[in-house]
């Protein structure tokens, strides 16, 4: 903190030492800026506000009429209004172009007006056109003429566009009506000459062929699945024996076989209430019953134990079931093969029919395609013709999107440039900054030793310091000179402050004085 105070005091001493230089530079810069702003040419700004009005009828007939998009109009508005032709028409209407002598000067004038004209768009329904010029009346006339020309040209172009579109569509409707009539006559004449009264739809044949081919592919996939299933069943059959051994009780003479048969029949009845006859246990029981019934003839008893039980060879029901499944799979494969052969025959016949379609029928199909093409375009043009007619009536009665001037330009009374209040403030700040800068620059260029510590830093020994001897008369003379200079500078600053207040209040006294003495702009 102490160091900062020392630095601040150092700068103050520096300014006090070269106070005359500071005051001279500061007042010089202030004078150049403050008084110079009175010699800058005044710029007057004229502006006009245009509203893009959308009619309620436009929303009601949306989809029926054909009209350019408002967004498209806004997008090209700036380029259309500031185009060379648009600016040139305004200059010619106001006779401004008469002041130039050659084409080069005219192009420069057009470029100048284009650069000074600004268009700002607010939202999608409002735009403001502004222009700055040294002549307030000319700026007003230029803006109003430019905006009015654009609005009139826009309305005129919309009408011409609506008329042109309606005329073009009407011509096309007539043209395609003739083409459609000629196509109908050509079809009638061709049918009469060739004796063909209806065309064969080859597309339906192609569709049928594709459908049959798809069915063939499905059957082929199913056939492969069945072959794979049959292969798996046969592999399982190899692991099963065709016959199995049944144990019979032979202790009771005569009625043993009957009781065994009765018991198995009862068991079959129980199983049939829940399963089908293809159930493996039911098949096994039926095989045992058959074996018991044929026991006196074909059963071979392998051994007889003391308990009276005997063994008998019977059919294996699991092997029988797998065998039956294999037979069913093979039968289904044969059925699929038969159906595939039938489909292949149908596909071949259909392909033959497709190849054998007479050339006359193909020609008739081409003629009918041409007729349908002409008919489609003709119907679309008829619909467009109705839309264009409604659009034309809307443009004639100004029921579409219109540009309405809501705020025309007036003659500006106050200039927008130069902004003297801002320039005076900038001049005061620039004068003070310039004065300080020149003082610091002068001090930097001064190579004299000002403090003893500077010599010590250079390694020089200070033998003695001679104090400054004050002369009373000299001091009094310096003080008088300072008072005079400070008084003059303060008075001049008061004048500048007075000029600032004069501009803040919007007075014109200084301009009148400068004009009277012949040095004002």
C-alpha positions as CSV (number, residue, x, y, z in Angstrom):
1,X,0.0,0.0,0.0
2,X,2.8,2.4,0.9
3,X,4.6,1.5,-2.4
4,X,1.4,2.4,-4.3
5,X,1.1,5.7,-2.6
6,X,4.7,6.5,-3.5
7,X,4.1,5.6,-7.1
8,X,1.0,7.7,-7.2
9,X,2.9,10.7,-5.6
10,X,5.6,10.1,-8.2
11,X,3.1,10.5,-11.1
12,X,1.6,13.5,-9.5
13,X,5.0,15.2,-9.2
14,X,5.7,14.3,-12.8
15,X,2.5,16.0,-13.9
16,X,3.1,19.0,-11.7
17,X,6.6,19.3,-13.1
18,X,5.4,19.3,-16.7
19,X,2.0,20.9,-16.0
20,X,2.3,23.4,-18.9
21,X,2.9,20.6,-21.4
22,X,-0.1,18.6,-20.0
23,X,-2.4,21.6,-20.1
24,X,-1.4,22.5,-23.7
25,X,-1.7,19.0,-25.1
26,X,-5.0,18.3,-23.3
27,X,-6.7,21.6,-24.4
28,X,-5.4,21.2,-27.9
29,X,-6.9,17.7,-28.3
30,X,-10.1,18.8,-26.7
31,X,-10.4,21.8,-29.0
32,X,-9.8,19.7,-32.1
33,X,-12.5,17.2,-31.2
34,X,-15.0,19.7,-29.7
35,X,-14.8,22.4,-32.3
36,X,-14.2,19.9,-35.1
37,X,-17.6,18.2,-34.6
38,X,-19.3,21.5,-35.6
39,X,-17.7,21.2,-39.0
40,X,-18.7,17.6,-39.7
41,X,-21.6,17.4,-42.2
42,X,-25.0,16.7,-40.6
43,X,-26.6,13.4,-41.5
44,X,-30.4,13.2,-41.5
45,X,-32.2,9.9,-41.3
46,X,-35.6,9.2,-42.9
47,X,-37.4,5.9,-42.3
48,X,-40.6,4.2,-43.4
49,X,-42.3,1.2,-41.9
50,X,-44.1,-1.3,-44.0
51,X,-46.5,-3.9,-42.7
52,X,-47.0,-7.3,-44.5
53,X,-50.7,-7.9,-44.1
54,X,-52.1,-11.4,-44.4
55,X,-55.8,-11.5,-45.4
56,X,-58.2,-13.7,-43.5
57,X,-59.5,-15.0,-46.8
58,X,-56.0,-16.4,-47.5
59,X,-56.3,-18.8,-44.6
60,X,-59.9,-19.7,-45.5
61,X,-58.9,-20.7,-49.0
62,X,-55.6,-22.3,-48.0
63,X,-55.1,-25.4,-50.1
64,X,-57.4,-24.1,-52.9
65,X,-55.3,-21.2,-54.1
66,X,-51.7,-21.1,-55.2
67,X,-49.8,-18.1,-53.9
68,X,-46.1,-17.4,-53.2
69,X,-44.9,-17.9,-49.6
70,X,-44.5,-14.8,-47.4
71,X,-41.2,-16.2,-46.1
72,X,-39.9,-16.3,-49.7
73,X,-40.9,-12.7,-50.2
74,X,-39.2,-11.6,-47.0
75,X,-36.1,-13.5,-48.0
76,X,-35.7,-11.7,-51.3
77,X,-37.1,-8.4,-50.1
78,X,-33.7,-6.8,-49.3
79,X,-32.1,-7.8,-52.6
80,X,-35.1,-6.8,-54.6
81,X,-35.5,-3.4,-53.0
82,X,-31.7,-2.6,-53.1
83,X,-31.2,-3.8,-56.7
84,X,-29.6,-1.6,-59.2
85,X,-32.8,-1.2,-61.3
86,X,-34.9,-0.3,-58.2
87,X,-32.4,2.4,-57.1
88,X,-32.0,3.7,-60.6
89,X,-35.8,4.1,-61.0
90,X,-35.9,6.2,-57.8
91,X,-33.0,8.4,-58.9
92,X,-34.6,9.0,-62.3
93,X,-38.0,9.8,-60.7
94,X,-36.4,12.4,-58.4
95,X,-34.1,13.7,-61.1
96,X,-31.1,13.0,-58.9
97,X,-29.3,11.2,-61.8
98,X,-29.3,14.4,-63.8
99,X,-26.4,15.8,-61.6
100,X,-23.9,13.2,-62.9
101,X,-22.1,13.5,-66.2
102,X,-21.1,10.0,-67.1
103,X,-21.9,6.3,-66.4
104,X,-19.1,5.9,-64.0
105,X,-20.3,8.7,-61.7
106,X,-23.8,7.2,-62.0
107,X,-22.7,3.8,-60.9
108,X,-20.8,5.4,-57.9
109,X,-24.0,7.3,-57.0
110,X,-26.1,4.1,-57.1
111,X,-23.6,2.3,-55.0
112,X,-23.6,5.1,-52.5
113,X,-27.4,5.1,-52.2
114,X,-27.3,1.3,-51.8
115,X,-24.7,1.4,-49.0
116,X,-26.7,4.2,-47.1
117,X,-30.0,2.4,-47.4
118,X,-30.7,-0.1,-44.5
119,X,-33.5,-2.6,-44.3
120,X,-34.3,-4.2,-41.0
121,X,-36.9,-7.0,-40.8
122,X,-38.9,-7.5,-37.5
123,X,-40.6,-10.9,-37.3
124,X,-42.4,-12.1,-40.4
125,X,-44.8,-9.1,-40.9
126,X,-42.8,-5.9,-40.5
127,X,-39.8,-4.2,-42.1
128,X,-38.3,-0.8,-41.8
129,X,-36.4,1.1,-44.5
130,X,-34.0,3.8,-43.4
131,X,-31.7,6.2,-45.3
132,X,-29.2,8.9,-44.2
133,X,-28.3,12.0,-46.2
134,X,-27.1,15.5,-45.7
135,X,-30.3,16.8,-47.3
136,X,-33.3,16.0,-45.0
137,X,-35.8,16.6,-47.8
138,X,-34.0,14.4,-50.2
139,X,-33.7,11.6,-47.7
140,X,-37.5,11.7,-47.1
141,X,-38.3,11.8,-50.8
142,X,-35.9,9.0,-51.6
143,X,-37.3,6.6,-48.9
144,X,-40.9,7.2,-49.8
145,X,-40.3,6.8,-53.5
146,X,-38.3,3.6,-52.9
147,X,-40.9,2.0,-50.7
148,X,-43.8,3.1,-52.9
149,X,-42.2,1.8,-56.0
150,X,-41.5,-1.6,-54.3
151,X,-45.1,-2.0,-53.1
152,X,-46.5,-1.1,-56.5
153,X,-44.1,-3.3,-58.3
154,X,-44.9,-6.2,-55.9
155,X,-48.6,-5.8,-56.5
156,X,-48.2,-5.5,-60.2
157,X,-45.9,-8.5,-60.4
158,X,-48.3,-10.6,-58.4
159,X,-51.1,-9.8,-60.8
160,X,-48.9,-10.5,-63.8
161,X,-47.8,-13.8,-62.3
162,X,-51.4,-14.8,-61.5
163,X,-52.5,-13.9,-65.1
164,X,-49.5,-15.7,-66.6
165,X,-50.1,-18.8,-64.5
166,X,-53.8,-18.9,-65.4
167,X,-53.1,-18.4,-69.1
168,X,-50.4,-21.0,-69.2
169,X,-52.5,-23.6,-67.3
170,X,-55.5,-22.9,-69.6
171,X,-53.3,-23.5,-72.7
172,X,-51.9,-26.7,-71.2
173,X,-55.4,-28.0,-70.4
174,X,-56.4,-27.5,-74.0
175,X,-53.2,-29.2,-75.2
176,X,-53.6,-32.2,-73.0
177,X,-57.3,-32.5,-73.8
178,X,-56.4,-32.8,-77.5
179,X,-53.7,-35.4,-76.6
180,X,-56.2,-37.4,-74.6
181,X,-58.8,-37.4,-77.4
182,X,-56.1,-38.5,-79.9
183,X,-55.1,-41.3,-77.5
184,X,-58.7,-42.5,-77.2
185,X,-59.2,-42.4,-81.0
186,X,-55.9,-44.4,-81.5
187,X,-57.1,-47.1,-79.0
188,X,-60.5,-47.4,-80.7
189,X,-58.9,-47.6,-84.2
190,X,-56.4,-50.2,-83.1
191,X,-59.0,-52.4,-81.4
192,X,-61.2,-52.3,-84.5
193,X,-58.2,-53.1,-86.8
194,X,-56.8,-55.9,-84.7
195,X,-60.1,-57.3,-83.2
196,X,-58.8,-56.9,-79.6
197,X,-61.4,-55.5,-77.3
198,X,-59.6,-55.9,-74.0
199,X,-56.0,-56.0,-73.0
200,X,-54.5,-58.9,-71.2
201,X,-53.1,-57.9,-67.9
202,X,-49.6,-59.4,-68.0
203,X,-48.8,-58.0,-64.6
204,X,-51.4,-60.4,-63.1
205,X,-49.7,-63.3,-64.8
206,X,-46.4,-62.2,-63.4
207,X,-48.0,-61.9,-60.0
208,X,-49.5,-65.4,-60.2
209,X,-46.1,-66.9,-61.3
210,X,-44.4,-65.2,-58.3
211,X,-47.1,-66.5,-56.0
212,X,-46.7,-70.1,-57.3
213,X,-42.9,-69.8,-57.0
214,X,-43.2,-68.6,-53.4
215,X,-45.5,-71.6,-52.7
216,X,-42.9,-73.9,-54.3
217,X,-40.2,-72.4,-52.0
218,X,-42.4,-73.0,-49.0
219,X,-43.0,-76.6,-50.0
220,X,-39.3,-77.2,-50.7
221,X,-38.5,-75.9,-47.2
222,X,-41.2,-78.2,-45.7
223,X,-39.9,-81.2,-47.7
224,X,-36.4,-80.6,-46.3
225,X,-37.8,-80.4,-42.8
226,X,-39.6,-83.7,-43.3
227,X,-36.6,-85.5,-44.7
228,X,-34.5,-84.3,-41.7
229,X,-37.2,-85.6,-39.3
230,X,-37.4,-89.0,-41.1
231,X,-33.7,-89.3,-40.9
232,X,-33.8,-88.7,-37.2
233,X,-36.6,-91.2,-36.7
234,X,-34.7,-93.9,-38.6
235,X,-31.7,-93.2,-36.5
236,X,-33.8,-93.8,-33.4
237,X,-35.3,-97.0,-34.9
238,X,-31.8,-98.5,-35.2
239,X,-31.5,-98.2,-31.4
240,X,-34.7,-100.2,-30.8
241,X,-35.3,-103.9,-31.2
242,X,-38.3,-105.0,-33.2
243,X,-39.4,-107.5,-30.5
244,X,-39.6,-107.6,-26.7
245,X,-40.1,-110.3,-24.1
246,X,-43.5,-110.6,-22.1
247,X,-43.8,-112.7,-18.9
248,X,-47.0,-114.8,-18.5
249,X,-48.4,-116.6,-15.4
250,X,-49.2,-120.2,-16.3
251,X,-50.0,-121.6,-12.8
252,X,-53.7,-121.5,-13.3
253,X,-54.8,-123.9,-16.0
254,X,-57.1,-122.7,-18.6
255,X,-58.1,-119.3,-17.3
256,X,-54.6,-117.7,-17.1
257,X,-54.5,-116.4,-20.6
258,X,-58.1,-115.1,-20.4
259,X,-57.4,-113.2,-17.2
260,X,-54.3,-111.6,-18.7
261,X,-56.2,-110.5,-21.8
262,X,-59.1,-109.1,-19.7
263,X,-56.7,-107.2,-17.5
264,X,-54.9,-105.6,-20.5
265,X,-58.2,-104.7,-22.2
266,X,-59.4,-102.9,-19.0
267,X,-56.1,-101.0,-19.0
268,X,-56.5,-100.0,-22.6
269,X,-60.0,-98.7,-21.8
270,X,-58.6,-96.5,-19.0
271,X,-55.8,-95.2,-21.3
272,X,-58.2,-94.4,-24.2
273,X,-60.1,-92.0,-21.9
274,X,-57.0,-89.8,-21.9
275,X,-54.9,-90.8,-25.0
276,X,-55.3,-91.8,-28.6
277,X,-54.7,-95.3,-30.0
278,X,-51.2,-94.3,-31.1
279,X,-50.1,-93.9,-27.5
280,X,-47.1,-96.2,-27.0
281,X,-48.5,-98.1,-23.9
282,X,-51.8,-98.7,-25.7
283,X,-49.8,-100.1,-28.7
284,X,-47.8,-102.3,-26.4
285,X,-50.9,-103.6,-24.6
286,X,-52.6,-104.5,-27.9
287,X,-49.5,-106.3,-29.0
288,X,-49.4,-108.4,-25.8
289,X,-53.1,-109.2,-26.2
290,X,-52.5,-110.4,-29.7
291,X,-49.6,-112.5,-28.4
292,X,-51.7,-114.0,-25.7
293,X,-54.5,-114.9,-28.2
294,X,-52.0,-116.6,-30.5
295,X,-50.0,-118.3,-27.7
296,X,-51.2,-121.9,-28.4
297,X,-50.1,-121.5,-32.0
298,X,-47.0,-119.4,-32.1
299,X,-45.8,-118.5,-28.6
300,X,-42.5,-120.0,-27.7
301,X,-41.9,-120.6,-24.0
302,X,-38.2,-120.1,-23.3
303,X,-38.3,-121.4,-19.7
304,X,-40.6,-122.5,-17.0
305,X,-39.9,-121.8,-13.4
306,X,-41.4,-123.4,-10.3
307,X,-43.7,-120.5,-9.8
308,X,-45.5,-121.2,-13.1
309,X,-44.5,-118.0,-15.0
310,X,-43.4,-118.2,-18.6
311,X,-41.7,-115.8,-21.1
312,X,-43.0,-114.9,-24.6
313,X,-41.6,-112.8,-27.4
314,X,-43.8,-109.8,-28.5
315,X,-43.5,-106.8,-30.8
316,X,-41.7,-103.7,-29.4
317,X,-44.3,-100.8,-29.3
318,X,-41.7,-98.0,-29.4
319,X,-40.1,-99.5,-32.5
320,X,-43.6,-99.8,-34.0
321,X,-44.4,-96.2,-33.2
322,X,-41.2,-94.9,-34.8
323,X,-41.8,-97.1,-37.8
324,X,-45.3,-95.6,-38.2
325,X,-44.0,-92.1,-37.9
326,X,-41.4,-92.8,-40.6
327,X,-44.1,-94.1,-42.9
328,X,-46.2,-91.0,-42.2
329,X,-43.3,-88.7,-43.0
330,X,-42.5,-90.5,-46.2
331,X,-46.1,-90.3,-47.2
332,X,-46.1,-86.5,-46.6
333,X,-42.9,-86.1,-48.6
334,X,-44.5,-88.0,-51.5
335,X,-47.6,-85.7,-51.3
336,X,-45.3,-82.6,-51.3
337,X,-43.4,-84.0,-54.3
338,X,-46.7,-84.5,-56.1
339,X,-47.9,-81.0,-55.3
340,X,-44.5,-79.5,-56.3
341,X,-44.7,-81.3,-59.7
342,X,-48.2,-79.9,-60.2
343,X,-47.1,-76.3,-59.3
344,X,-44.1,-76.6,-61.6
345,X,-46.5,-77.6,-64.4
346,X,-48.8,-74.6,-63.6
347,X,-45.8,-72.2,-63.5
348,X,-44.6,-73.6,-66.9
349,X,-48.0,-73.1,-68.4
350,X,-48.3,-69.5,-67.0
351,X,-44.8,-68.7,-68.3
352,X,-45.8,-70.0,-71.7
353,X,-48.9,-67.8,-71.6
354,X,-46.8,-64.8,-70.7
355,X,-44.3,-65.5,-73.6
356,X,-47.1,-66.0,-76.0
357,X,-49.0,-62.7,-75.4
358,X,-49.5,-61.3,-78.9
359,X,-47.6,-58.3,-80.0
360,X,-50.9,-56.6,-80.8
361,X,-52.0,-56.8,-77.1
362,X,-48.7,-55.3,-76.0
363,X,-49.2,-52.5,-78.4
364,X,-52.6,-52.0,-77.0
365,X,-51.2,-51.9,-73.5
366,X,-48.7,-49.2,-74.6
367,X,-51.5,-47.1,-76.1
368,X,-53.6,-47.4,-72.9
369,X,-50.6,-46.4,-70.8
370,X,-50.2,-43.3,-72.9
371,X,-53.9,-42.5,-72.5
372,X,-53.7,-42.9,-68.7
373,X,-50.7,-40.7,-68.6
374,X,-52.4,-38.0,-70.6
375,X,-55.6,-38.4,-68.5
376,X,-53.7,-38.0,-65.2
377,X,-51.9,-34.9,-66.3
378,X,-55.2,-33.5,-67.7
379,X,-57.0,-34.1,-64.4
380,X,-54.2,-32.4,-62.5
381,X,-54.2,-29.4,-64.8
382,X,-58.0,-29.1,-64.4
383,X,-57.6,-28.9,-60.6
384,X,-54.8,-26.4,-61.0
385,X,-56.8,-24.4,-63.4
386,X,-59.5,-23.9,-60.7
387,X,-56.9,-22.9,-58.1
388,X,-55.2,-20.5,-60.5
389,X,-58.5,-18.8,-61.3
390,X,-59.3,-18.3,-57.6
391,X,-55.7,-17.0,-57.1
392,X,-56.1,-14.6,-59.9
393,X,-59.3,-13.2,-58.5
394,X,-57.7,-12.8,-55.1
395,X,-54.8,-10.8,-56.6
396,X,-57.2,-8.6,-58.6
397,X,-59.2,-7.8,-55.5
398,X,-56.1,-7.5,-53.2
399,X,-57.3,-10.4,-51.0
400,X,-53.9,-12.0,-50.7
401,X,-50.8,-10.9,-48.9
402,X,-50.3,-7.2,-49.3
403,X,-47.7,-4.6,-48.3
404,X,-49.2,-1.6,-46.5
405,X,-47.1,1.5,-45.6
406,X,-48.1,2.2,-42.0
407,X,-45.5,4.9,-41.3
408,X,-44.3,6.9,-44.3
409,X,-41.1,8.9,-44.0
410,X,-41.3,12.6,-43.0
411,X,-38.7,15.3,-43.3
412,X,-36.3,14.8,-40.3
413,X,-35.7,18.0,-38.2
414,X,-32.8,16.7,-36.1
415,X,-29.6,15.2,-37.5
416,X,-28.7,11.8,-36.2
417,X,-25.0,12.4,-37.0
418,X,-22.6,13.7,-35.7
419,X,-23.6,12.9,-32.1
420,X,-21.9,16.0,-30.6
421,X,-22.7,15.1,-27.0
422,X,-20.8,11.8,-27.3
423,X,-18.0,13.4,-29.3
424,X,-17.5,16.2,-26.7
425,X,-17.3,13.6,-23.9
426,X,-14.8,11.6,-26.0
427,X,-12.8,14.7,-26.8
428,X,-12.5,15.6,-23.1
429,X,-11.4,12.1,-22.2
430,X,-9.0,12.0,-25.2
431,X,-7.5,15.3,-24.2
432,X,-6.8,14.2,-20.7
433,X,-5.4,10.9,-21.9
434,X,-3.2,12.6,-24.5
435,X,-1.8,15.1,-22.0
436,X,-0.9,12.3,-19.6
437,X,0.6,10.3,-22.4
438,X,2.8,13.1,-23.7
439,X,4.0,13.9,-20.1
440,X,5.0,10.3,-19.6
441,X,6.7,10.1,-23.0
442,X,8.7,13.3,-22.2
443,X,9.8,11.9,-18.9
444,X,10.8,8.7,-20.5
445,X,13.0,10.6,-23.0
446,X,14.6,12.6,-20.2
447,X,17.9,10.9,-19.3
448,X,18.9,13.2,-16.5
449,X,19.4,11.7,-13.0
450,X,16.5,12.7,-10.7
451,X,17.2,10.7,-7.5
452,X,20.3,9.6,-5.6
453,X,19.2,6.0,-5.6
454,X,19.6,6.0,-9.4
455,X,23.4,6.6,-9.0
456,X,23.7,4.0,-6.3
457,X,22.0,1.4,-8.6
458,X,24.6,2.3,-11.2
459,X,27.4,1.7,-8.7
460,X,28.4,5.3,-8.4
461,X,29.3,6.9,-5.1
462,X,27.4,10.0,-4.1
463,X,29.8,12.5,-2.6
464,X,27.3,15.3,-1.8
465,X,23.8,16.5,-2.6
466,X,23.4,20.2,-3.4
467,X,20.0,21.4,-2.2
468,X,17.9,23.6,-4.4
469,X,18.1,27.2,-3.4
470,X,14.7,29.0,-3.5
471,X,14.5,32.5,-4.8
472,X,11.5,34.4,-3.4
473,X,11.1,36.6,-6.4
474,X,11.4,33.6,-8.8
475,X,8.9,31.6,-6.8
476,X,6.5,34.5,-6.8
477,X,6.8,34.9,-10.6
478,X,6.2,31.2,-11.1
479,X,3.1,31.3,-8.9
480,X,1.7,34.2,-10.9
481,X,2.3,32.4,-14.1
482,X,0.7,29.3,-12.8
483,X,-2.4,31.2,-11.7
484,X,-2.7,32.9,-15.1
485,X,-2.3,29.6,-17.0
486,X,-4.7,27.7,-14.6
487,X,-7.2,30.5,-14.9
488,X,-7.1,30.5,-18.7
489,X,-7.3,26.7,-18.8
490,X,-10.2,26.6,-16.3
491,X,-12.0,29.3,-18.3
492,X,-11.5,27.4,-21.5
493,X,-12.8,24.2,-19.8
494,X,-15.9,26.1,-18.7
495,X,-16.4,27.1,-22.3
496,X,-16.2,23.4,-23.4
497,X,-18.6,22.4,-20.6
498,X,-20.9,25.2,-21.8
499,X,-20.8,23.7,-25.3
500,X,-21.6,20.3,-23.8
501,X,-24.6,21.6,-22.0
502,X,-25.6,23.5,-25.1
503,X,-25.7,20.3,-27.1
504,X,-27.4,18.3,-24.3
505,X,-30.2,20.9,-24.3
506,X,-30.5,20.7,-28.1
507,X,-29.8,24.4,-28.7
508,X,-28.5,25.8,-32.0
509,X,-27.0,29.1,-30.8
510,X,-23.4,28.0,-31.7
511,X,-24.4,26.9,-35.2
512,X,-26.1,30.2,-35.8
513,X,-23.0,32.1,-34.6
514,X,-20.7,30.0,-36.8
515,X,-23.0,30.5,-39.8
516,X,-23.1,34.2,-39.3
517,X,-19.3,34.6,-39.3
518,X,-19.2,32.3,-42.3
519,X,-17.3,29.3,-40.9
520,X,-20.1,26.9,-40.1
521,X,-21.3,24.0,-42.2
